[in-house]
């Protein structure tokens, strides 16, 4: 447990390092903290903070820099957001097609933060609308799924036994007549209870179709818009380390790991901060992500955030992300 003096010095050190990007020495810390402490006392406190893993000493400098653990303590207990973030309150996201709103929001996050903006596309409700089964050959069936907004998904499945086109039509008619308008999860649940009332091959075919629909929806939802990756090329913390930059650009290219992180954020309320190196969620020690879910009509439908170095102005990023999440929700709700 840190005493108030140690907390004050750690807070000052983190704020100075975020502002200047240079390791903070005891003399700078003495002036900036406003505490009447001798240089020897400050050095002793810094040594204690280093022993706790909150700060570290780069090999090339006598000063100290925050560690991921130090940033976490700062963010959780010492951060005070300043009201009145210039440039966000006056910004607007005009109601438009969801993909345009998402692209505009990602660019806005990037421009305001000077880092990388990321936004996941709104999750579409996985509502079953219409289905057709076409026999392609022995035990091979083409499943055609139509969503309420007209999107068509085609999948080839293999059945346990060969089915005639008449049997396939019977399954299509049953699904379209009895389940249209329900979510895929509701269809799956009803099939589970009604399986005894259906012929085995028909029940299996219908269950396979629901699984195909769920997979198709999952693929559609794995859409994330990234803007401003090139901003990282000018970030001092990354520019000297091409290996770090390469890993980061791989993250933006593959997007799978990014989607997992944003999916985690969507299950939390309000702004969340992930600091690299402290968990498997953010695997890069030099990276931080500030994220928040956004809502449409009271329902969380996506997530957005800013990705940048651990040395970022967290108070400003929190406001950027918080306000943008509300603007995205409003723009999508007004469509």
VEXSE-679670 format. One line per 8 residues: number of its first residue (from 1); their letters; for each residue x, y, z of N, C-alpha, C. Coordinates in pm, whole numbers, padded with zeros to 5 digits. Example, Ala and Ser with C-alpha at 12.3 -4.5 7.8 and 13.67 -1.06 7.14 Angstrom:
1 = AS = 01319/-00569/00780/01230/-00450/00780/01320/-00330/00780 ~ 01285/-00225/00708/01367/-00106/00714/01290/00003/00787
This chain:
1 = XXXXXXXX = 00085/-00120/00000/00000/00000/00000/00088/00124/00000 ~ 00065/00213/-00094/00146/00334/-00104/00093/00442/-00010 ~ 00185/00516/00052/00142/00631/00131/00116/00748/00037 ~ 00061/00856/00090/00021/00969/00007/00140/01033/-00064 ~ 00254/01036/00002/00372/01093/-00060/00415/01014/-00183 ~ 00415/00881/-00169/00454/00796/-00282/00354/00807/-00396 ~ 00225/00813/-00361/00123/00828/-00465/00140/00959/-00540 ~ 00168/01066/-00466/00184/01197/-00529/00304/01198/-00623
9 = XXXXXXXX = 00413/01139/-00581/00532/01137/-00666/00511/01047/-00789 ~ 00443/00933/-00770/00415/00847/-00885/00324/00918/-00984 ~ 00220/00984/-00934/00128/01057/-01022/00203/01164/-01101 ~ 00289/01238/-01032/00366/01343/-01100/00459/01283/-01204 ~ 00524/01173/-01170/00616/01109/-01263/00544/01063/-01389 ~ 00429/00999/-01371/00354/00951/-01488/00310/01068/-01574 ~ 00258/01173/-01511/00210/01289/-01588/00324/01357/-01662 ~ 00440/01369/-01599/00554/01431/-01667/00601/01344/-01784
17 = XXXXXXXX = 00604/01214/-01764/00651/01127/-01871/00554/01128/-01988 ~ 00424/01129/-01959/00325/01136/-02067/00341/01266/-02145 ~ 00367/01375/-02074/00377/01506/-02139/00507/01521/-02218 ~ 00619/01473/-02163/00749/01501/-02223/00809/01383/-02299 ~ 00775/01262/-02262/00832/01145/-02329/00975/01118/-02290 ~ 01022/01179/-02181/01159/01159/-02135/01159/01101/-01994 ~ 01254/01013/-01964/01264/00960/-01826/01272/01075/-01727 ~ 01206/01060/-01614/01192/01167/-01516/01294/01147/-01404
25 = XXXXXXXX = 01379/01246/-01382/01479/01240/-01277/01428/01300/-01148 ~ 01504/01282/-01042/01462/01328/-00910/01452/01480/-00904 ~ 01541/01551/-00974/01534/01697/-00971/01406/01747/-01037 ~ 01373/01691/-01154/01248/01729/-01222/01128/01694/-01136 ~ 01133/01579/-01075/01022/01534/-00991/01005/01626/-00871 ~ 01115/01672/-00813/01109/01761/-00698/01040/01892/-00735 ~ 01075/01949/-00851/01015/02075/-00894/00868/02058/-00932 ~ 00838/01950/-01004/00702/01933/-01056/00602/01890/-00949
33 = XXXXXXXX = 00647/01820/-00848/00555/01767/-00747/00505/01873/-00650 ~ 00586/01977/-00630/00548/02080/-00534/00566/02038/-00389 ~ 00624/01922/-00368/00648/01873/-00232/00785/01921/-00184 ~ 00790/01960/-00060/00916/02006/-00003/00993/01885/00050 ~ 01057/01815/-00042/01132/01695/-00008/01274/01709/-00058 ~ 01367/01652/00017/01507/01657/-00025/01529/01561/-00141 ~ 01630/01587/-00225/01661/01494/-00335/01685/01352/-00286 ~ 01744/01338/-00169/01769/01204/-00115/01639/01132/-00083
41 = XXXXXXXX = 01543/01206/-00028/01414/01145/00004/01342/01102/-00123 ~ 01346/01187/-00225/01281/01154/-00352/01347/01031/-00414 ~ 01478/01024/-00409/01547/00907/-00464/01507/00780/-00389 ~ 01492/00791/-00259/01450/00674/-00179/01309/00629/-00218 ~ 01219/00725/-00236/01081/00691/-00276/01081/00627/-00414 ~ 01161/00683/-00506/01167/00626/-00640/01224/00483/-00637 ~ 01320/00460/-00549/01374/00326/-00536/01267/00229/-00486 ~ 01183/00277/-00392/01074/00192/-00341/00972/00163/-00451
49 = XXXXXXXX = 00940/00265/-00530/00845/00246/-00640/00900/00149/-00744 ~ 01030/00156/-00765/01093/00063/-00859/01089/-00079/-00806 ~ 01112/-00095/-00676/01106/-00228/-00615/00965/-00288/-00627 ~ 00864/-00202/-00627/00725/-00247/-00639/00686/-00274/-00785 ~ 00777/-00246/-00877/00747/-00270/-01018/00660/-00164/-01081 ~ 00651/-00046/-01020/00566/00060/-01071/00641/00153/-01167 ~ 00770/00164/-01152/00853/00243/-01242/00978/00161/-01275 ~ 01048/00203/-01379/01169/00133/-01419/01273/00235/-01463
57 = XXXXXXXX = 01397/00194/-01463/01507/00281/-01502/01566/00234/-01634 ~ 01547/00310/-01743/01610/00272/-01870/01762/00270/-01855 ~ 01825/00185/-01929/01970/00169/-01918/02044/00296/-01956 ~ 01984/00377/-02044/02055/00493/-02096/02028/00620/-02017 ~ 01955/00612/-01907/01918/00733/-01835/01913/00709/-01686 ~ 01938/00815/-01611/01926/00805/-01464/01783/00828/-01421 ~ 01696/00873/-01512/01557/00896/-01478/01477/00767/-01477 ~ 01348/00781/-01446/01259/00665/-01438/01140/00684/-01532
65 = XXXXXXXX = 01083/00572/-01574/00963/00573/-01658/00860/00480/-01596 ~ 00731/00503/-01621/00629/00414/-01564/00631/00277/-01632 ~ 00599/00174/-01557/00577/00041/-01615/00427/00025/-01642 ~ 00390/-00086/-01705/00247/-00112/-01728/00172/-00116/-01595 ~ 00236/-00172/-01493/00173/-00177/-01360/00157/-00036/-01302 ~ 00258/00049/-01326/00249/00187/-01280/00138/00263/-01350 ~ 00127/00244/-01482/00018/00307/-01556/-00118/00260/-01504 ~ -00128/00130/-01475/-00255/00077/-01427/-00296/00142/-01295
73 = XXXXXXXX = -00202/00154/-01201/-00233/00217/-01073/-00271/00363/-01093 ~ -00200/00430/-01183/-00230/00570/-01215/-00371/00583/-01271 ~ -00404/00499/-01368/-00536/00507/-01433/-00647/00474/-01334 ~ -00627/00374/-01251/-00733/00327/-01162/-00756/00418/-01042 ~ -00652/00483/-00993/-00667/00555/-00865/-00628/00702/-00868 ~ -00559/00748/-00971/-00507/00885/-00969/-00553/00971/-01084 ~ -00616/00913/-01183/-00651/00987/-01303/-00771/01076/-01277 ~ -00760/01202/-01314/-00871/01297/-01302/-00895/01358/-01439
81 = XXXXXXXX = -01009/01326/-01498/-01041/01378/-01631/-01080/01525/-01622 ~ -01028/01604/-01713/-01059/01746/-01717/-01179/01770/-01809 ~ -01279/01844/-01763/-01396/01871/-01848/-01362/01964/-01962 ~ -01448/01961/-02063/-01433/02056/-02173/-01329/02016/-02274 ~ -01344/01900/-02333/-01249/01856/-02435/-01278/01928/-02566 ~ -01187/02012/-02608/-01208/02093/-02728/-01207/02004/-02852 ~ -01305/02023/-02939/-01304/01953/-03066/-01397/01835/-03073 ~ -01440/01783/-02959/-01530/01668/-02964/-01675/01711/-02950
89 = XXXXXXXX = -01701/01806/-02859/-01839/01847/-02839/-01900/01905/-02966 ~ -01816/01972/-03046/-01868/02036/-03167/-01869/01943/-03287 ~ -01808/01826/-03274/-01805/01732/-03385/-01943/01668/-03403 ~ -01970/01626/-03523/-02099/01565/-03553/-02080/01438/-03635 ~ -02164/01340/-03608/-02175/01222/-03693/-02316/01223/-03749 ~ -02327/01247/-03878/-02458/01257/-03939/-02521/01119/-03955 ~ -02654/01109/-03929/-02722/00982/-03953/-02704/00938/-04097 ~ -02668/00814/-04117/-02637/00764/-04251/-02642/00613/-04245
97 = XXXXXXXX = -02598/00548/-04352/-02587/00403/-04352/-02488/00362/-04243 ~ -02515/00252/-04172/-02429/00212/-04060/-02281/00208/-04095 ~ -02246/00153/-04213/-02105/00139/-04246/-02039/00275/-04262 ~ -02112/00374/-04312/-02055/00508/-04326/-02038/00574/-04190 ~ -02134/00553/-04101/-02122/00607/-03965/-02000/00547/-03896 ~ -01983/00415/-03912/-01872/00346/-03849/-01738/00396/-03904 ~ -01728/00410/-04037/-01605/00459/-04098/-01574/00601/-04052 ~ -01677/00686/-04045/-01657/00824/-03999/-01612/00828/-03855
105 = XXXXXXXX = -01670/00740/-03772/-01633/00737/-03630/-01489/00691/-03612 ~ -01446/00591/-03688/-01307/00544/-03678/-01210/00655/-03717 ~ -01245/00729/-03823/-01158/00839/-03866/-01157/00951/-03762 ~ -01273/00979/-03702/-01280/01082/-03599/-01194/01045/-03479 ~ -01203/00920/-03435/-01122/00874/-03322/-00973/00890/-03353 ~ -00936/00854/-03475/-00796/00864/-03515/-00750/01010/-03520 ~ -00832/01097/-03579/-00793/01237/-03592/-00781/01306/-03457 ~ -00877/01279/-03367/-00876/01346/-03237/-00765/01295/-03146
113 = XXXXXXXX = -00734/01166/-03158/-00634/01107/-03069/-00493/01112/-03126 ~ -00483/01123/-03259/-00355/01112/-03332/-00298/00971/-03324 ~ -00383/00875/-03288/-00340/00736/-03285/-00429/00656/-03381 ~ -00469/00536/-03342/-00550/00449/-03428/-00692/00442/-03372 ~ -00789/00464/-03459/-00928/00449/-03420/-00985/00317/-03471 ~ -01057/00246/-03386/-01118/00118/-03425/-01265/00117/-03384 ~ -01348/00064/-03473/-01492/00054/-03445/-01542/-00078/-03503 ~ -01618/-00152/-03424/-01682/-00271/-03478/-01818/-00232/-03535
121 = XXXXXXXX = -01853/-00295/-03645/-01982/-00268/-03708/-02095/-00317/-03617 ~ -02212/-00254/-03625/-02325/-00299/-03542/-02360/-00444/-03569 ~ -02388/-00514/-03463/-02429/-00654/-03477/-02572/-00660/-03531 ~ -02588/-00732/-03638/-02722/-00749/-03692/-02797/-00855/-03612 ~ -02925/-00832/-03588/-03002/-00937/-03520/-03008/-01062/-03605 ~ -02977/-01177/-03546/-02973/-01302/-03623/-03114/-01358/-03635 ~ -03196/-01288/-03715/-03336/-01326/-03732/-03351/-01416/-03854 ~ -03422/-01525/-03835/-03450/-01618/-03944/-03566/-01562/-04028
129 = XXXXXXXX = -03549/-01555/-04161/-03654/-01500/-04247/-03705/-01602/-04348 ~ -03613/-01658/-04427/-03656/-01754/-04530/-03540/-01848/-04560 ~ -03576/-01973/-04593/-03474/-02073/-04622/-03521/-02165/-04735 ~ -03427/-02211/-04814/-03454/-02310/-04917/-03344/-02416/-04913 ~ -03384/-02541/-04939/-03289/-02651/-04952/-03294/-02703/-05096 ~ -03179/-02717/-05159/-03172/-02771/-05294/-03080/-02893/-05294 ~ -03129/-03002/-05353/-03048/-03124/-05360/-02943/-03108/-05471 ~ -02815/-03125/-05436/-02707/-03115/-05533/-02658/-03251/-05580
137 = XXXXXXXX = -02682/-03351/-05500/-02635/-03485/-05530/-02656/-03571/-05408 ~ -02605/-03691/-05412/-02624/-03782/-05299/-02565/-03722/-05171 ~ -02654/-03694/-05074/-02618/-03643/-04941/-02555/-03505/-04943 ~ -02566/-03437/-05057/-02515/-03300/-05067/-02633/-03205/-05090 ~ -02643/-03104/-05001/-02757/-03012/-05005/-02707/-02868/-04999 ~ -02763/-02784/-05086/-02734/-02641/-05082/-02837/-02572/-04994 ~ -02789/-02501/-04892/-02876/-02426/-04802/-02872/-02280/-04844 ~ -02988/-02222/-04873/-02997/-02081/-04911/-03072/-02008/-04800
145 = XXXXXXXX = -03003/-01916/-04734/-03061/-01840/-04623/-03080/-01695/-04666 ~ -03199/-01641/-04637/-03229/-01502/-04670/-03260/-01429/-04541 ~ -03189/-01318/-04516/-03210/-01239/-04394/-03324/-01140/-04417 ~ -03378/-01079/-04311/-03488/-00983/-04328/-03452/-00865/-04418 ~ -03323/-00825/-04423/-03287/-00712/-04508/-03240/-00754/-04646 ~ -03262/-00883/-04681/-03235/-00928/-04816/-03099/-00990/-04840 ~ -03013/-00995/-04738/-02884/-01062/-04755/-02905/-01211/-04778 ~ -02828/-01267/-04871/-02842/-01409/-04904/-02711/-01481/-04871
153 = XXXXXXXX = -02721/-01591/-04800/-02605/-01674/-04766/-02627/-01814/-04824 ~ -02524/-01866/-04891/-02531/-02002/-04947/-02427/-02091/-04880 ~ -02467/-02211/-04843/-02374/-02306/-04784/-02409/-02446/-04834 ~ -02307/-02527/-04856/-02328/-02667/-04891/-02307/-02750/-04765 ~ -02405/-02835/-04733/-02392/-02924/-04618/-02405/-03069/-04665 ~ -02359/-03159/-04582/-02368/-03302/-04610/-02461/-03365/-04508 ~ -02560/-03438/-04556/-02659/-03499/-04468/-02621/-03643/-04435 ~ -02679/-03692/-04326/-02648/-03829/-04282/-02698/-03932/-04382
161 = XXXXXXXX = -02809/-03900/-04449/-02861/-03991/-04551/-02913/-03910/-04669 ~ -02929/-03979/-04781/-02972/-03909/-04901/-03118/-03869/-04888 ~ -03152/-03744/-04922/-03288/-03693/-04913/-03334/-03649/-05051 ~ -03461/-03677/-05082/-03516/-03633/-05210/-03548/-03485/-05205 ~ -03570/-03426/-05323/-03605/-03284/-05326/-03738/-03260/-05257 ~ -03829/-03359/-05262/-03956/-03345/-05194/-03938/-03338/-05043 ~ -03849/-03420/-04988/-03823/-03415/-04844/-03755/-03284/-04805 ~ -03669/-03236/-04893/-03604/-03108/-04866/-03706/-02994/-04869
169 = XXXXXXXX = -03801/-03002/-04962/-03905/-02900/-04969/-03992/-02903/-04844 ~ -04018/-03024/-04791/-04097/-03036/-04668/-04026/-02966/-04552 ~ -03895/-02986/-04543/-03818/-02920/-04436/-03820/-02768/-04453 ~ -03805/-02721/-04578/-03809/-02577/-04604/-03943/-02518/-04562 ~ -04051/-02587/-04600/-04185/-02536/-04568/-04209/-02531/-04418 ~ -04162/-02633/-04347/-04179/-02637/-04202/-04106/-02518/-04136 ~ -03983/-02496/-04179/-03906/-02386/-04120/-03968/-02250/-04154 ~ -04004/-02231/-04280/-04058/-02102/-04321/-04194/-02074/-04258
177 = XXXXXXXX = -04275/-02177/-04241/-04409/-02157/-04186/-04406/-02142/-04034 ~ -04318/-02217/-03968/-04324/-02221/-03822/-04222/-02138/-03747 ~ -04120/-02090/-03818/-04009/-02025/-03745/-03968/-01889/-03799 ~ -04026/-01846/-03911/-03989/-01716/-03968/-04015/-01604/-03868 ~ -03920/-01511/-03859/-03933/-01399/-03767/-03868/-01421/-03632 ~ -03832/-01546/-03601/-03766/-01575/-03474/-03615/-01559/-03489 ~ -03547/-01535/-03378/-03401/-01535/-03382/-03353/-01679/-03400 ~ -03231/-01692/-03451/-03176/-01825/-03473/-03164/-01901/-03341
185 = XXXXXXXX = -03135/-01830/-03233/-03125/-01896/-03103/-03261/-01949/-03059 ~ -03368/-01872/-03087/-03503/-01917/-03053/-03543/-02037/-03138 ~ -03504/-02036/-03266/-03532/-02151/-03353/-03461/-02275/-03300 ~ -03334/-02258/-03263/-03257/-02372/-03211/-03323/-02428/-03084 ~ -03370/-02339/-02998/-03432/-02384/-02872/-03563/-02458/-02899 ~ -03643/-02408/-02992/-03769/-02476/-03024/-03745/-02610/-03089 ~ -03647/-02617/-03176/-03615/-02746/-03239/-03574/-02849/-03135 ~ -03502/-02801/-03031/-03458/-02892/-02927/-03579/-02957/-02857
193 = XXXXXXXX = -03685/-02880/-02841/-03804/-02933/-02773/-03900/-03006/-02867 ~ -03893/-02975/-02995/-03988/-03032/-03089/-03929/-03144/-03173 ~ -03806/-03183/-03144/-03738/-03282/-03226/-03814/-03414/-03233 ~ -03883/-03450/-03126/-03957/-03577/-03125/-04075/-03575/-03221 ~ -04124/-03456/-03254/-04238/-03446/-03343/-04197/-03447/-03490 ~ -04070/-03440/-03517/-04021/-03436/-03655/-03953/-03566/-03690 ~ -03957/-03601/-03817/-03881/-03717/-03862/-03734/-03690/-03840 ~ -03659/-03791/-03805/-03519/-03776/-03768/-03438/-03701/-03871
201 = XXXXXXXX = -03454/-03738/-04001/-03373/-03674/-04103/-03412/-03528/-04122 ~ -03541/-03497/-04105/-03587/-03359/-04120/-03536/-03275/-04003 ~ -03544/-03329/-03881/-03496/-03258/-03763/-03347/-03228/-03775 ~ -03272/-03328/-03823/-03128/-03308/-03840/-03097/-03203/-03943 ~ -03173/-03204/-04053/-03152/-03106/-04159/-03183/-02965/-04109 ~ -03289/-02949/-04035/-03327/-02817/-03983/-03225/-02767/-03882 ~ -03177/-02856/-03797/-03074/-02816/-03699/-02946/-02774/-03770 ~ -02909/-02847/-03876/-02790/-02811/-03952/-02807/-02675/-04018
209 = XXXXXXXX = -02928/-02646/-04066/-02953/-02516/-04130/-02939/-02402/-04030 ~ -02988/-02422/-03906/-02975/-02319/-03803/-02828/-02296/-03770 ~ -02750/-02404/-03765/-02607/-02390/-03739/-02539/-02312/-03850 ~ -02578/-02340/-03974/-02523/-02267/-04088/-02557/-02119/-04076 ~ -02681/-02089/-04038/-02722/-01950/-04022/-02643/-01879/-03913 ~ -02620/-01947/-03802/-02543/-01888/-03692/-02401/-01858/-03735 ~ -02341/-01952/-03809/-02204/-01931/-03857/-02197/-01815/-03955 ~ -02299/-01806/-04040/-02300/-01697/-04138/-02312/-01562/-04068
217 = XXXXXXXX = -02396/-01555/-03965/-02412/-01430/-03892/-02284/-01395/-03817 ~ -02219/-01494/-03762/-02093/-01471/-03689/-01988/-01413/-03782 ~ -01983/-01464/-03905/-01887/-01412/-04002/-01919/-01268/-04039 ~ -02046/-01237/-04051/-02085/-01100/-04084/-02048/-01004/-03972 ~ -02058/-01052/-03846/-02033/-00965/-03732/-01885/-00939/-03711 ~ -01800/-01020/-03769/-01657/-01003/-03748/-01603/-00894/-03841 ~ -01664/-00777/-03832/-01621/-00665/-03915/-01574/-00554/-03824 ~ -01454/-00510/-03845/-01399/-00401/-03765/-01331/-00302/-03859
225 = XXXXXXXX = -01359/-00175/-03840/-01300/-00070/-03921/-01184/-00009/-03844 ~ -01069/-00002/-03907/-00948/00053/-03845/-00905/00175/-03924 ~ -00874/00285/-03856/-00833/00408/-03923/-00711/00467/-03852 ~ -00615/00514/-03931/-00502/00587/-03874/-00383/00504/-03834 ~ -00370/00382/-03891/-00255/00298/-03854/-00123/00370/-03878 ~ -00117/00451/-03983/00008/00518/-04016/00049/00620/-03910 ~ -00045/00661/-03824/-00009/00753/-03716/00097/00694/-03625 ~ 00099/00561/-03614/00195/00497/-03524/00338/00512/-03574
233 = XXXXXXXX = 00353/00538/-03703/00487/00554/-03758/00557/00677/-03702 ~ 00478/00774/-03657/00535/00897/-03603/00541/00899/-03451 ~ 00494/00793/-03387/00496/00786/-03241/00638/00751/-03195 ~ 00693/00835/-03113/00831/00818/-03068/00853/00680/-03004 ~ 00753/00634/-02929/00768/00507/-02856/00782/00388/-02951 ~ 00732/00401/-03075/00735/00289/-03169/00837/00308/-03281 ~ 00867/00434/-03315/00943/00461/-03437/01082/00400/-03437 ~ 01140/00376/-03319/01275/00321/-03313/01276/00169/-03311
241 = XXXXXXXX = 01157/00108/-03306/01149/-00037/-03292/01062/-00095/-03404 ~ 01125/-00133/-03512/01051/-00185/-03626/00982/-00317/-03594 ~ 01039/-00393/-03501/00975/-00519/-03461/00841/-00495/-03397 ~ 00833/-00395/-03311/00705/-00361/-03247/00604/-00313/-03350 ~ 00649/-00227/-03441/00559/-00178/-03544/00506/-00290/-03631 ~ 00592/-00384/-03664/00550/-00496/-03747/00442/-00579/-03677 ~ 00460/-00604/-03547/00359/-00681/-03471/00227/-00606/-03466 ~ 00235/-00475/-03448/00113/-00396/-03441/00037/-00397/-03573
249 = XXXXXXXX = 00110/-00382/-03682/00043/-00383/-03812/-00013/-00522/-03844 ~ 00051/-00627/-03796/-00004/-00761/-03810/-00137/-00772/-03735 ~ -00143/-00709/-03617/-00266/-00709/-03539/-00379/-00643/-03615 ~ -00350/-00529/-03678/-00454/-00459/-03754/-00493/-00535/-03880 ~ -00398/-00606/-03938/-00424/-00680/-04061/-00510/-00803/-04036 ~ -00476/-00879/-03932/-00548/-01004/-03906/-00682/-00979/-03838 ~ -00686/-00884/-03747/-00808/-00836/-03682/-00874/-00938/-03589 ~ -00837/-01064/-03595/-00903/-01163/-03509/-00881/-01132/-03363
257 = XXXXXXXX = -00756/-01106/-03326/-00725/-01076/-03187/-00789/-00944/-03145 ~ -00792/-00849/-03237/-00856/-00721/-03211/-01005/-00740/-03185 ~ -01069/-00828/-03262/-01211/-00856/-03241/-01236/-00917/-03105 ~ -01147/-01007/-03061/-01165/-01068/-02928/-01158/-00962/-02819 ~ -01065/-00870/-02832/-01052/-00763/-02734/-01176/-00675/-02732 ~ -01223/-00634/-02849/-01338/-00546/-02856/-01464/-00618/-02809 ~ -01472/-00749/-02832/-01585/-00826/-02783/-01586/-00827/-02631 ~ -01467/-00837/-02571/-01457/-00829/-02425/-01504/-00693/-02376
265 = XXXXXXXX = -01467/-00588/-02447/-01506/-00453/-02407/-01657/-00433/-02416 ~ -01723/-00498/-02511/-01866/-00478/-02530/-01947/-00533/-02414 ~ -01887/-00622/-02334/-01958/-00679/-02220/-01940/-00597/-02092 ~ -01868/-00486/-02102/-01844/-00399/-01987/-01919/-00268/-02006 ~ -01949/-00202/-01896/-02018/-00074/-01903/-01916/00039/-01902 ~ -01941/00141/-01985/-01856/00257/-01985/-01721/00233/-02048 ~ -01632/00328/-02027/-01499/00325/-02086/-01409/00227/-02010 ~ -01339/00145/-02085/-01242/00052/-02026/-01104/00081/-02083
273 = XXXXXXXX = -01003/00062/-02000/-00865/00085/-02042/-00787/-00044/-02027 ~ -00726/-00088/-02135/-00643/-00209/-02135/-00498/-00166/-02160 ~ -00412/-00198/-02065/-00272/-00159/-02074/-00188/-00282/-02105 ~ -00106/-00271/-02209/-00031/-00385/-02259/00060/-00449/-02157 ~ 00076/-00579/-02171/00166/-00653/-02086/00106/-00701/-01956 ~ -00016/-00651/-01921/-00073/-00690/-01793/-00166/-00811/-01805 ~ -00201/-00849/-01925/-00288/-00964/-01944/-00272/-01015/-02086 ~ -00338/-01127/-02116/-00334/-01183/-02250/-00422/-01104/-02347
281 = XXXXXXXX = -00507/-01017/-02294/-00598/-00942/-02380/-00520/-00849/-02472 ~ -00423/-00776/-02414/-00336/-00691/-02494/-00195/-00748/-02483 ~ -00149/-00819/-02585/-00024/-00894/-02574/00103/-00810/-02588 ~ 00090/-00683/-02624/00208/-00602/-02649/00228/-00503/-02534 ~ 00342/-00509/-02470/00367/-00430/-02350/00362/-00280/-02376 ~ 00396/-00240/-02497/00404/-00097/-02527/00271/-00040/-02578 ~ 00163/-00118/-02572/00036/-00079/-02633/-00074/-00065/-02528 ~ -00158/00037/-02543/-00277/00053/-02461/-00398/00075/-02550
289 = XXXXXXXX = -00513/00032/-02500/-00639/00050/-02573/-00742/00108/-02478 ~ -00804/00217/-02521/-00915/00278/-02447/-01040/00253/-02528 ~ -01138/00183/-02472/-01254/00140/-02551/-01383/00159/-02473 ~ -01493/00156/-02548/-01626/00166/-02487/-01728/00105/-02582 ~ -01833/00044/-02528/-01941/-00004/-02615/-02030/00113/-02657 ~ -02103/00096/-02768/-02203/00195/-02805/-02338/00125/-02820 ~ -02443/00202/-02795/-02578/00147/-02790/-02667/00209/-02897 ~ -02760/00129/-02945/-02866/00177/-03033/-02998/00131/-02972
297 = XXXXXXXX = -03084/00228/-02942/-03214/00198/-02880/-03197/00117/-02752 ~ -03096/00152/-02673/-03078/00089/-02544/-03006/-00044/-02545 ~ -02966/-00091/-02662/-02899/-00220/-02673/-02755/-00200/-02722 ~ -02659/-00267/-02655/-02521/-00262/-02701/-02509/-00338/-02832 ~ -02460/-00270/-02935/-02450/-00333/-03068/-02308/-00334/-03122 ~ -02215/-00265/-03056/-02078/-00262/-03105/-01986/-00195/-03005 ~ -01860/-00185/-03043/-01757/-00128/-02958/-01665/-00040/-03041 ~ -01608/00062/-02978/-01511/00147/-03045/-01400/00182/-02948
305 = XXXXXXXX = -01289/00232/-03002/-01180/00267/-02913/-01063/00331/-02984 ~ -00964/00366/-02904/-00839/00424/-02951/-00725/00331/-02911 ~ -00636/00303/-03006/-00518/00220/-02981/-00394/00308/-02997 ~ -00309/00306/-02896/-00188/00386/-02903/-00085/00337/-02804 ~ 00021/00414/-02784/00126/00372/-02691/00078/00382/-02547 ~ 00145/00310/-02458/00110/00322/-02316/00130/00465/-02269 ~ 00221/00537/-02330/00241/00678/-02295/00143/00763/-02375 ~ 00019/00764/-02327/-00085/00846/-02390/-00154/00929/-02282
313 = XXXXXXXX = -00219/01035/-02324/-00295/01119/-02232/-00429/01052/-02204 ~ -00433/00968/-02102/-00550/00884/-02078/-00675/00967/-02051 ~ -00661/01081/-01981/-00780/01162/-01953/-00844/01211/-02083 ~ -00761/01253/-02178/-00814/01299/-02307/-00873/01183/-02386 ~ -00806/01066/-02386/-00856/00951/-02461/-00991/00902/-02406 ~ -01005/00906/-02274/-01132/00864/-02213/-01246/00951/-02265 ~ -01224/01082/-02270/-01329/01172/-02316/-01357/01153/-02465 ~ -01252/01136/-02545/-01271/01112/-02688/-01356/00988/-02712
321 = XXXXXXXX = -01321/00880/-02645/-01391/00753/-02665/-01533/00760/-02611 ~ -01550/00819/-02493/-01683/00826/-02431/-01778/00908/-02517 ~ -01735/01025/-02559/-01824/01111/-02638/-01851/01052/-02776 ~ -01749/00993/-02838/-01770/00933/-02970/-01867/00816/-02962 ~ -01859/00737/-02857/-01950/00623/-02844/-02094/00670/-02836 ~ -02117/00782/-02767/-02253/00834/-02758/-02299/00894/-02891 ~ -02208/00959/-02963/-02244/01015/-03094/-02276/00906/-03195 ~ -02201/00796/-03191/-02230/00685/-03283/-02367/00628/-03253
329 = XXXXXXX = -02397/00607/-03124/-02528/00553/-03088/-02641/00645/-03134 ~ -02622/00776/-03118/-02725/00871/-03160/-02742/00872/-03312 ~ -02630/00869/-03385/-02638/00871/-03531/-02708/00748/-03585 ~ -02680/00632/-03527/-02742/00509/-03575/-02887/00498/-03532 ~ -02921/00558/-03418/-03060/00554/-03371/-03152/00644/-03453 ~ -03094/00748/-03516/-03174/00843/-03593/-03198/00800/-03737 ~ -03143/00686/-03775/-03159/00642/-03914/-03306/00609/-03942
